[in-house]
């Protein structure tokens, strides 16, 4: 962790400049930005469960559309009933 203490009679601008330089030298921002875009890899079981959930939801939506009663309220109800993963 980067830490910078204010010196006697040091202006805020110079303190901020020293802090910015320390952060750049420590490469904290570079590492943080690299991790920011990375998506967590899901396990095979999690991917399978999500796919099965999507299939069940799709079937229920199609059934509701065929019956002519599909809207946002019905969608919320379906997701609530399925467990809303």
Order of alpha helices (4+ residues) and beta strands (2+ residues): alpha-alpha-alpha-alpha
